[in-house]
Amino acid sequence: MCPFREARKKKEVLSLGYHGNVVNLWERLVHELDTTGELLVDLGSDQTSCHNPFNGGYYPVQLGFLEAQNLLASNPEAFKGLVQESLRRQVTAINRLAQESFFFWDYGNAFLLEAQRAGADVEKKGANRTEFRYPSYVQHIMGDIFSQGFGPFRWVCTSGDPQDLAVTDQLATSVLEEAIAGGVNSSVKLQYMDNIRWIQEAAKHQLVVGSQARILYSDQKGRVAIAVAINHAISQGKIKAPVVLSRDHHDVSGTDSPFRETSNIYDGSAFCADMAVQNFVGDAFRGATWVALHNGGGVGWGEVINGGFGLVLDGTEEAEQKAKAMLSWDVSNGVARRCWSGNRKAYEIICQTMRENKGLVVTLPHEVPDERLLQKALQL
Ligand SMILES: NC(=O)c1ccc[n+]([C@@H]2O[C@H](COP(=O)([O-])OP(=O)(O)OC[C@H]3O[C@@H](n4cnc5c(N)ncnc54)[C@H](O)[C@@H]3O)[C@@H](O)[C@H]2O)c1
C-alpha cells in the first residue's frame, strides 16, 4: 500500500503488479478505507476469465493455487461453491468502495453475470435481469461507437512481407484523410482522427508477432474505401500477393451478445441471435470467401452467437465488387438494428448511408414524441 499512497500523493504515474488473489486486494482496499477513511482507488474493473469460472478461469480466494487445482480435479462441485462464495466476497468489497466516489465497470468478461448467478448483490433496482448496477464498458463506451458503424476491421498480407503491410498502412491513412477532407460529422471526424494516429504509429510499436496483419477501427465507408484501395494496389503490383480481410467478433453487427457487444440494445432482440445469423448469411451471399457461425467466445458458451467472415482480395474487378457489396452489408446490418432499438447516432448514420447509397433502403423507426402515450396504450 505504501508505494500506492506515495504515488497518489505525488500524482505520479505508477504501474504495480500484484501477485496473489485479487479478492485479497479488494478486501485490503476496503480495510484501508474503513480504518483510515482513505479511498485509494478511483476506477476499477475485473479481468479474470469469468466466461469460464468453474474450470480454472476464476480462482477462489479461500485456497492457494495448488490447493485449488487439486480441488478442481477431485471435487468440481465443491470448487464451484468456493468460486461463488469468492465472487460474493469480491462484490461485497466492490460495493463498499462504490459507496464512496469509486467507479466500477464490467470488462466484458461476464464478471457481473457470474456474480449475479452466485447470488452477489449486483442488481440494478427496477431493471431487467441483463442490467446490473455497474455498466459494462462495452455498453458504456463502445455502444455509441458500434452504433456509428466503427469496429475492429482487419487485414492480413498473405505475402508475409512487412513492406506490403507498410503499403496498406499508408493506403489506410490516405483513405481516412480523404474521408475527412470530403466532410464528415464531428463525432465521426474524431474517430477518423484517432484512427489516423493509430495507423500512422502502429509500425513504430512493432505490434506484429506473426502474420503481417493490422487491425484498424473503421466504419462502413472507411472499410469499403480501404478494401478498394488495397485491391487496386494488388492489381498494380504495389502489394505482392492477395490480402485477406476480416474483423473481430467484438464488432457492430456480427454478434448477438446480450451481456457484451449488444448489451446496450434493450429491445430484447439479442436473445434471438437474428443479427449474427443474418450477418453470416448476408455476408455469404454477398461474396465472402468463407463464413463462420459459432457459439461462445470470450463471453461464454451459451451466452453469445458470432458470425464471422474472411474475404480474399486478389486485385481483380470481381474482388472489388464483392468487397463493396459484402462490407456494406456487414456493417449496415448492425447499424440498422441499433437504429431500430433507439440509438440516435445509429439513426443518423443509417440515414446518411442511405443518402450516399441509393440502393440501400432501411425501414426507419418512428419516435414516440410523448412517452406517456405508450403508458396509456399499455393501460388500455
Ligand atoms: N471486453 C472484451 O472485449 C474482452 C477482450 C478480451 C478478453 N475479454 C475477457 O476478459 C477475460 C480475461 O481474458 P484474458 O485473455 O486476459 O484471460 P486469461 O485467462 O489469459 O487471464 C485471466 C487471468 O486471471 C487470473 N485469475 C483468475 N482468478 C483470479 C483471482 N481470483 N485473482 C487473481 N487472478 C485471477 C488467471 O490466473 C489468469 O492469469 C476473459 O473472460 C475474456 O473473455 C474481454
The ligand as a Gaussian input file, in Angstrom:
#p B3LYP/6-31G(d) Opt

LIG

0 1
 N      -14.141000      -6.872000     -23.342000
 C      -13.527000      -7.515000     -24.275000
 O      -13.665000      -7.259000     -25.431000
 C      -12.592000      -8.590000     -23.902000
 C      -11.425000      -8.746000     -24.628000
 C      -10.572000      -9.769000     -24.272000
 C      -10.901000     -10.599000     -23.228000
 N      -12.064000     -10.429000     -22.552000
 C      -12.427000     -11.301000     -21.431000
 O      -11.590000     -10.980000     -20.322000
 C      -11.291000     -12.155000     -19.573000
 C       -9.798000     -12.294000     -19.415000
 O       -9.171000     -12.525000     -20.676000
 P       -7.643000     -12.944000     -20.753000
 O       -7.346000     -13.230000     -22.162000
 O       -6.828000     -11.934000     -20.017000
 O       -7.714000     -14.331000     -19.929000
 P       -6.569000     -15.168000     -19.188000
 O       -7.235000     -16.442000     -18.792000
 O       -5.343000     -15.189000     -20.033000
 O       -6.222000     -14.297000     -17.908000
 C       -7.042000     -14.260000     -16.761000
 C       -6.105000     -14.295000     -15.551000
 O       -6.880000     -14.141000     -14.374000
 C       -6.222000     -14.902000     -13.365000
 N       -7.158000     -15.110000     -12.241000
 C       -8.253000     -15.910000     -12.179000
 N       -8.849000     -15.796000     -10.976000
 C       -8.122000     -14.896000     -10.267000
 C       -8.238000     -14.359000      -8.956000
 N       -9.259000     -14.671000      -8.170000
 N       -7.304000     -13.462000      -8.560000
 C       -6.275000     -13.093000      -9.380000
 N       -6.120000     -13.565000     -10.627000
 C       -7.040000     -14.449000     -11.071000
 C       -5.828000     -16.180000     -14.089000
 O       -4.825000     -16.862000     -13.364000
 C       -5.341000     -15.616000     -15.417000
 O       -3.971000     -15.333000     -15.366000
 C      -11.936000     -13.323000     -20.337000
 O      -13.157000     -13.659000     -19.740000
 C      -12.146000     -12.763000     -21.726000
 O      -13.238000     -13.347000     -22.397000
 C      -12.895000      -9.414000     -22.842000

